[in-house]
Amino acid sequence: MPNPTPTDLTNYLSTIGVTPVAAVDEQGIIDATIAEFERRTGRRKYQGDSGTTAVRYTIPYPYGQSILLEIEDCWEVTEVRSGYNGTAGTGTVLTEWTDFEFLPMQYAQRRLPVEAIRFLNYADARPGSVLVTGKLGVASSMPQDVFNAILAGAAAQIIIQQSGESGSVSEQKQGDRQVKFGSGSDSTVSRLQSEFDRAAMRWIKAVLI
């Protein structure tokens, strides 16, 4: 899925009986919700890049074999190079399973991005000497549960804005649906925020195994 659009949000709101007023900045709310999801999970770019980016890294101390190097999430890595000195083509292109392995284990089957590299042999420890080229982001297309969570979180913010509520509980008839505002456990806002929170918990960048 691509990032949610204002049209997606409007359609989502209609399913719960809410019509956003013209003054609501739906795109701004979507952007803020995505930023909050990224902040909570420690990841960015759930809608990954289509082109490759080369990023320089430094091997952490202590040096030697079986060193773990955390990298930016990459949904596809095309090359890992050691001994890079800032000039194109320098260094040595490494081979997966011989020189290194990607983590987490079985990342593709688990539908996760590459989060780190474990070097099986010695890699150059000079600053910026490891060059990783790949497509940054969590996935080639935003995962469906993240897409749904962003819409739920954004919808909750719009309902809060339009209700003018801050903690109190009220109800409003919108079309053939009864929309509950406020912070009660059975409120529409509470249910939407819970969906957002649960998805964020699932996607937290955790200890690598």
C-alpha positions as a Python dict, from the first residue, in 0.01 Angstrom:
ca = {
    (1, 'M'): (0, 0, 0),
    (2, 'P'): (120, 356, -64),
    (3, 'N'): (94, 616, 213),
    (4, 'P'): (-269, 703, 295),
    (5, 'T'): (-410, 1003, 110),
    (6, 'P'): (-676, 1255, 216),
    (7, 'T'): (-920, 1064, -6),
    (8, 'D'): (-841, 742, 182),
    (9, 'L'): (-899, 924, 511),
    (10, 'T'): (-1228, 1079, 397),
    (11, 'N'): (-1352, 737, 286),
    (12, 'Y'): (-1239, 581, 614),
    (13, 'L'): (-1419, 847, 816),
    (14, 'S'): (-1738, 790, 617),
    (15, 'T'): (-1740, 423, 725),
    (16, 'I'): (-1767, 535, 1088),
    (17, 'G'): (-2022, 806, 1016),
    (18, 'V'): (-1796, 1111, 1026),
    (19, 'T'): (-1775, 1385, 762),
    (20, 'P'): (-1464, 1605, 796),
    (21, 'V'): (-1526, 1980, 779),
    (22, 'A'): (-1357, 2177, 503),
    (23, 'A'): (-1120, 2349, 745),
    (24, 'V'): (-958, 2021, 853),
    (25, 'D'): (-608, 1973, 711),
    (26, 'E'): (-633, 1600, 637),
    (27, 'Q'): (-290, 1577, 473),
    (28, 'G'): (-127, 1753, 765),
    (29, 'I'): (-295, 1516, 1011),
    (30, 'I'): (-187, 1212, 807),
    (31, 'D'): (173, 1337, 799),
    (32, 'A'): (171, 1400, 1174),
    (33, 'T'): (25, 1054, 1240),
    (34, 'I'): (291, 886, 1026),
    (35, 'A'): (561, 1082, 1211),
    (36, 'E'): (418, 971, 1546),
    (37, 'F'): (406, 606, 1432),
    (38, 'E'): (770, 628, 1322),
    (39, 'R'): (869, 790, 1651),
    (40, 'R'): (705, 520, 1857),
    (41, 'T'): (843, 228, 1659),
    (42, 'G'): (1195, 358, 1599),
    (43, 'R'): (1157, 302, 1226),
    (44, 'R'): (1102, 534, 931),
    (45, 'K'): (979, 508, 574),
    (46, 'Y'): (715, 238, 603),
    (47, 'Q'): (659, 320, 237),
    (48, 'G'): (1011, 236, 125),
    (49, 'D'): (1219, 402, -145),
    (50, 'S'): (1205, 272, -501),
    (51, 'G'): (1565, 378, -573),
    (52, 'T'): (1886, 280, -399),
    (53, 'T'): (2088, 491, -155),
    (54, 'A'): (2448, 433, -44),
    (55, 'V'): (2511, 496, 327),
    (56, 'R'): (2850, 492, 501),
    (57, 'Y'): (2890, 322, 839),
    (58, 'T'): (3164, 268, 1094),
    (59, 'I'): (3224, -72, 1252),
    (60, 'P'): (3158, -47, 1630),
    (61, 'Y'): (3424, -126, 1887),
    (62, 'P'): (3546, -387, 1984),
    (63, 'Y'): (3666, -494, 1641),
    (64, 'G'): (3708, -847, 1512),
    (65, 'Q'): (3481, -1122, 1386),
    (66, 'S'): (3105, -1155, 1449),
    (67, 'I'): (3069, -778, 1481),
    (68, 'L'): (2711, -650, 1463),
    (69, 'L'): (2650, -332, 1265),
    (70, 'E'): (2307, -172, 1292),
    (71, 'I'): (2195, 1, 973),
    (72, 'E'): (1895, 200, 858),
    (73, 'D'): (1603, -25, 767),
    (74, 'C'): (1646, -150, 410),
    (75, 'W'): (1378, -354, 240),
    (76, 'E'): (1640, -454, -17),
    (77, 'V'): (2020, -445, 8),
    (78, 'T'): (2209, -461, -319),
    (79, 'E'): (2570, -433, -202),
    (80, 'V'): (2787, -435, 111),
    (81, 'R'): (3138, -297, 68),
    (82, 'S'): (3429, -284, 315),
    (83, 'G'): (3735, -61, 289),
    (84, 'Y'): (3551, 223, 118),
    (85, 'N'): (3742, 553, 139),
    (86, 'G'): (3492, 795, -13),
    (87, 'T'): (3595, 739, -375),
    (88, 'A'): (3359, 544, -601),
    (89, 'G'): (3467, 187, -656),
    (90, 'T'): (3710, 166, -365),
    (91, 'G'): (3706, -116, -115),
    (92, 'T'): (3595, -476, -150),
    (93, 'V'): (3244, -602, -229),
    (94, 'L'): (3153, -860, 35),
    (95, 'T'): (2959, -1184, -15),
    (96, 'E'): (2653, -1279, 188),
    (97, 'W'): (2693, -1596, 399),
    (98, 'T'): (3070, -1592, 339),
    (99, 'D'): (3160, -1248, 475),
    (100, 'F'): (2839, -1144, 648),
    (101, 'E'): (2475, -1224, 716),
    (102, 'F'): (2171, -1000, 732),
    (103, 'L'): (1962, -963, 1047),
    (104, 'P'): (1705, -1031, 1171),
    (105, 'M'): (1727, -1396, 1074),
    (106, 'Q'): (1474, -1497, 808),
    (107, 'Y'): (1380, -1133, 768),
    (108, 'A'): (1214, -1189, 429),
    (109, 'Q'): (990, -1468, 555),
    (110, 'R'): (902, -1256, 859),
    (111, 'R'): (823, -960, 632),
    (112, 'L'): (1077, -741, 806),
    (113, 'P'): (1347, -514, 662),
    (114, 'V'): (1719, -573, 701),
    (115, 'E'): (1807, -400, 1029),
    (116, 'A'): (2169, -503, 1081),
    (117, 'I'): (2467, -688, 938),
    (118, 'R'): (2671, -945, 1128),
    (119, 'F'): (3021, -967, 985),
    (120, 'L'): (3150, -1325, 980),
    (121, 'N'): (3499, -1217, 883),
    (122, 'Y'): (3704, -911, 970),
    (123, 'A'): (3574, -587, 817),
    (124, 'D'): (3760, -256, 785),
    (125, 'A'): (3715, -59, 1108),
    (126, 'R'): (3823, 280, 979),
    (127, 'P'): (3555, 551, 1012),
    (128, 'G'): (3300, 537, 731),
    (129, 'S'): (3471, 244, 562),
    (130, 'V'): (3161, 23, 531),
    (131, 'L'): (2930, 124, 245),
    (132, 'V'): (2584, -30, 230),
    (133, 'T'): (2378, 28, -83),
    (134, 'G'): (2009, -53, -76),
    (135, 'K'): (1650, 63, -85),
    (136, 'L'): (1574, 241, 241),
    (137, 'G'): (1253, 173, 426),
    (138, 'V'): (1050, -101, 587),
    (139, 'A'): (890, -244, 273),
    (140, 'S'): (843, -174, -95),
    (141, 'S'): (486, -81, -10),
    (142, 'M'): (343, 22, 328),
    (143, 'P'): (222, -289, 516),
    (144, 'Q'): (-158, -314, 532),
    (145, 'D'): (-175, -309, 913),
    (146, 'V'): (37, 7, 924),
    (147, 'F'): (-182, 168, 657),
    (148, 'N'): (-493, 87, 860),
    (149, 'A'): (-333, 212, 1182),
    (150, 'I'): (-238, 545, 1025),
    (151, 'L'): (-595, 595, 908),
    (152, 'A'): (-729, 505, 1253),
    (153, 'G'): (-491, 742, 1430),
    (154, 'A'): (-562, 1026, 1188),
    (155, 'A'): (-938, 968, 1215),
    (156, 'A'): (-916, 987, 1594),
    (157, 'Q'): (-743, 1325, 1571),
    (158, 'I'): (-1005, 1461, 1334),
    (159, 'I'): (-1289, 1346, 1559),
    (160, 'I'): (-1121, 1511, 1858),
    (161, 'Q'): (-1082, 1836, 1663),
    (162, 'Q'): (-1439, 1838, 1536),
    (163, 'S'): (-1598, 1738, 1865),
    (164, 'G'): (-1416, 2008, 2058),
    (165, 'E'): (-1390, 1759, 2341),
    (166, 'S'): (-1100, 1709, 2576),
    (167, 'G'): (-1166, 1417, 2803),
    (168, 'S'): (-1544, 1451, 2844),
    (169, 'V'): (-1781, 1202, 2685),
    (170, 'S'): (-2055, 1299, 2443),
    (171, 'E'): (-2242, 1142, 2153),
    (172, 'Q'): (-2347, 1275, 1818),
    (173, 'K'): (-2580, 1133, 1555),
    (174, 'Q'): (-2411, 1153, 1213),
    (175, 'G'): (-2622, 998, 940),
    (176, 'D'): (-2734, 654, 1052),
    (177, 'R'): (-2441, 614, 1295),
    (178, 'Q'): (-2393, 713, 1655),
    (179, 'V'): (-2039, 849, 1706),
    (180, 'K'): (-1907, 862, 2063),
    (181, 'F'): (-1644, 1124, 2141),
    (182, 'G'): (-1420, 1164, 2442),
    (183, 'S'): (-1189, 934, 2633),
    (184, 'G'): (-1425, 664, 2760),
    (185, 'S'): (-1322, 303, 2702),
    (186, 'D'): (-1612, 254, 2461),
    (187, 'S'): (-1569, 580, 2269),
    (188, 'T'): (-1495, 588, 1898),
    (189, 'V'): (-1177, 784, 1967),
    (190, 'S'): (-1061, 526, 2220),
    (191, 'R'): (-1117, 237, 1979),
    (192, 'L'): (-932, 413, 1698),
    (193, 'Q'): (-640, 508, 1920),
    (194, 'S'): (-620, 150, 2051),
    (195, 'E'): (-589, 20, 1696),
    (196, 'F'): (-307, 268, 1633),
    (197, 'D'): (-133, 175, 1960),
    (198, 'R'): (-153, -201, 1897),
    (199, 'A'): (1, -169, 1550),
    (200, 'A'): (278, 54, 1684),
    (201, 'M'): (361, -206, 1949),
    (202, 'R'): (389, -479, 1683),
    (203, 'W'): (635, -275, 1477),
    (204, 'I'): (873, -155, 1751),
    (205, 'K'): (1232, -209, 1647),
    (206, 'A'): (1343, -465, 1902),
    (207, 'V'): (1656, -660, 1993),
    (208, 'L'): (1787, -842, 1687),
    (209, 'I'): (1781, -1222, 1671),
}
